[in-house]
Amino acid sequence: MYTHSNHIPQPPHSAGLDYKGLRPRIDPAQVPSPIDAIEVDRQAWESKTHMTLPGTHAPLATSDFIAVDQGNSSPKFVRVSTWNMPSTSRLAAECHIPLAAIFQPFADLDVREESVPLVDFGPAGPPRCASCRAYINPWCTWVAGGLRWKCNLCAHESDVTPEYFSNLDPSFLRLDHLQRPELNKGTIDFAVSACPEYWAQDPAPRISQPYFSFPTDASSPPPTATPQVQANAERPKGREPRPMDWVFMLDVSSESTVSGFLAAACDSLRTVLYGRSPSSSNDGPALGEDDDDQEGCFPAECRVAIVTFDSTVHFYDLTDKLILVKSDMTPMLVVADVEEPFVPTRDDVLFVKPAEHRHTIESLLNAIPERFSQSNITDTAFGGALLSGLASLVRTPRWPHPSLPIDAPLTPFRSRLPSPAPPSPSTSEPTLPSPRAPFYHTTPQLLAEAGVGVSLFLAPGRWMDVGSVAGIAGGTGGEVFFHPRFGTARGEAGVLMEEVRGVVRRVGRGGYACDVRVRCSTGLTPTTPLGTFLPPPASAPEQITLGVLSPNSSIAFGLKHTSALSSLSASLLSPLSASFSPSSRSPSSLSPSSFSPSSFATALSSLSPSVGGGLSPRSYAHLQFAALYTTAQGERRVRVLNLALNVVELAGSVFQYADMEATVCWFAREALLGFYINGIHDHPTNLPHPGRPDREMLLHPPWLPHPLRIRHALNPTYRALPAFTLAIQKSKPLKARQVSSDVRNYHMHRVLGMAPRELVRYLYPRLLAVHDLDEEVALPVRGRVEGGEGEERMLMPSCMRDSYYFMEAGGIYLIDNEETMIFWIGSSASPQLLLDLFGTDDINALDPYMHTLHRLPTTLSHQVHNIIAHRLAQRTRSRRPKLYIARQNVDAAEIEFSDMLVEDQNNGALSYIDYLAVIHRQITNVLNNGGSLGGSSSMRSPW
């Protein structure tokens, strides 16, 4: 974090924009940087505990902290752009801070934190407001001696059931208040498996079904029944929760077999199901791997099916009933009609529990690479395979059966594309972010409605159209993993295995068949959400349907103030809307009492603090996030997050408790959404740059209003906002240099689903000077704690700024952006450093294809391994980064390393110093001469 006297210049192969005009003299060491605030906050929260009551500053998302739930959800579950809510829409507009909330409902907690409590109310279900259907929470109040409770969102008073009644104490709290987690904790799980109205609903029937699914023999109606009788058979209203089923789909075309991707996929699947075998073909334990990673991690309650596909789709009978003993071959059922896919058997033989049929599954996974090794089929029927997998999931040995997640991990996809050749950037690139065929619009909706999630592992050898394929995973809440030009020489087989393991673990900690809804207190309303999911209907922007929801999944909702008239209409019509909710379907619920004078008075009283379309500063603004889901073990639950925010009337108070990371997360998603809808050519700019095509003009941040750019210069919260704004422009989805459309679309999908913690580290990578590590850091030490006993802890080193200006030619640096780790080795690095870290003292003897760092009996090696293991533990192994070696002016990986140094002049944009100079000049001009920074101003844009 300091400047070396012998710092090295930026290499000439970094392409950026030059500063136009007279460059002011600015000391780079004196300008604000994100790393300064990150390191200060990280060190401050190492010894403190965060209390979640309103009115406190939340730790940064990059800090490791312990939170105590006092009725507000932890910042690990929800972050807002400001923890002080503006009282009126006018104040919000004048502050120019986007009102947004970023929810991560299944975020991982620290082992020292209390787990999320689970409450079961039996068949009656959790208490809910009779008006707005909000769930009971710690911010509700009790009236009429405990006979009714008042909703903190709409102020409606609901009756308390006799089973839930309790007397009140002098403080108007229930006597059993401390024994009720739902009245103390901001984050709570309600068990609703016994409530059929909370079960996943069946998809609406379609006139034209894209696949055919026949029930198994065990679930077939009596043969004497006519088709009309079979169709009208009485069925439960919903799908009974059951453990999750998995479908692993493997591409067996010639490209997959030749590249080694098929063999690596089979080995990865075998390792996930049964653990690593001694004869495993990969590279052994991965960097930062512990002993638990040597064992299988597939849930014991879940079943698995294996499907392969090339130009046809192949199912396998895994039940051991028809296995050929002499050849030890698993029977294969072939579906050649990929235009109208179906399941080729009525027997329940496709899904089995791995532990009960280990021999069959292992034999099949060992035989698949050899069986298709001589295949010369280049086409892949990915669409037919996907619909066949969906058909196998929706059929059942007994009704009802849930639609369960399908994991399609290995799908290089070429022949089903609308066009077999990559498009020309000058003609077709504006439409590349959006799907290019109707199939990619309708299929995600089919999957999401059926409660099915798709995760894709892509390994193309050429252009693939990731923009179309990734939409299937994005529309269902799944993930995309991208391995272009897959090769085992770079250790990608080990990376693939960790990614498959991570998907299984994350989905196991989350849920499937998810319905999400956000509710706000009177005076606020959620707007259209942003993230990797299908857009909700315009009539209900607060409702989202997802196939799967994992700990890495995050959803961003915008917030806006509502007028008093609309709030009054919602309050008066809410009894009518509640009568049609799943929990109140009886005609008796629609009674004249729903529109009694008392309900009208309640509606007026709830509006009294928000006359004129605002919030009362004498009360809190409340948000409630509810996710209805089914666990991997087959339990139906509701995860509820509650948040209460202070309401303020001064702009200074709004900025005082602003959250820059949530703001940056919202800005990034808004920018990518505009890019997705409008394409590159339509991205707004103020001034075309001579000699550069329009597609490179992504540098003016239209999502950042100019008053916010002025205020951040005076407010410490937004001091690092210019650095993150520049980093968004330099990110792969929006950078102005020539970028492959597949790479651009893959990173667009990644950024749209990133939580604030991961996004900040992706935009501003962590750069560490390995050669400057103190002897005490990254090594376990005994620390004193209260009580006299010591606990083992490890101090992590501080990171440095992302610029060549702060580096030296004799150093070794490690940079990490959550996707890639690169060791940069200076040309003058000490031979002793090389020997301690890599086992050789000659820089030219280093293997340029090194993909793993071996542990050596040296202090430096132990320190580096501990640092990497700590980072992997922080990200809960969401994605194992690829490791590269970049020797100064020798290896090609140095180009990627240079692009990750966002403060330098690269990625088709200005350097951080020049960017600050331009912004400062424009702000000074506005303050002195008036005007604005928008396109209507006569001022020239910095680009």
ABEGO torsion letter per residue (X at the ends): XBBBAABBBBBAABBBBBBBEBBBBBBAAABBBAAAAAAAAAAAAAABBBBABBGBBBBBAABBBBBBBAGBBBAAABBBABABBBABAAAAAAAGBBBBBBBBAABBBBAABBBBBBBBAEAAEBBBBAAAGBBBBAABBBBGGGABBBBAAAGBBBBBBAAABBBBBAAGBBAAAAABAAAABABBBBBAAABAAABBBBBBBBABBABBBBBBAAABBBAABBAAAAAABBBBBEBBBBBBBBBBBBBABAAAAAAGAAAAAAAAAAAAAAEBBAABABAEBBBGBBAAAABBABBAABBBBBBBBBABBBBBBAAGAABBAAAGBBBBBBBABAABBBBABABBAABBBAAAAAAAAAAAAAAAAAAAAABABABBBAAAAAAAAAAAAABBABOBBBBBBBBBABBBBAAABABABBBBAAAAAAAAABBABAAAAAAAAAAAAAGBBBBBBBBBABBAGAAAAAAAAAAAGBBBBBBBGBBAAAGAAAAAAAAAAAAAAAAAABBBGBBBBBBBBBGBBBBBBBEBBBBBBAABAABBBBABBBAABBBBBBBBBBBAAAAAAAAAAAAAAAAABAABABAAABBAAAABAAAAAAAAAAAAAABGGBBBAABBBBBBBBBBBBBAAGBBBBBBBBBBBBBBABAAAAAAABBAAAAAAAAAAAAAAAAAAAEAAABBBABBBBGBBAAABAABBAABBAAAAAAAAABAAAAAAAAAAAAAAABAAABABBBBAAAAAAAAAAAAABBAAAAAAAABBBBBBAAABBAABGBBBBBBBBGGBBBBBBBBBBBBBBBAAABBAABBBBBBAGABBBBBBBAABBAAAAAAAAGBABAAABBAABABBBBBBBAAAAAAAAAAAAAAAAAGGABBBBBBBBBBGABAAAAAAAAABAABBBGGBBBAAAAAAAAAAAAAAAAAAEEBABAABABBBAX
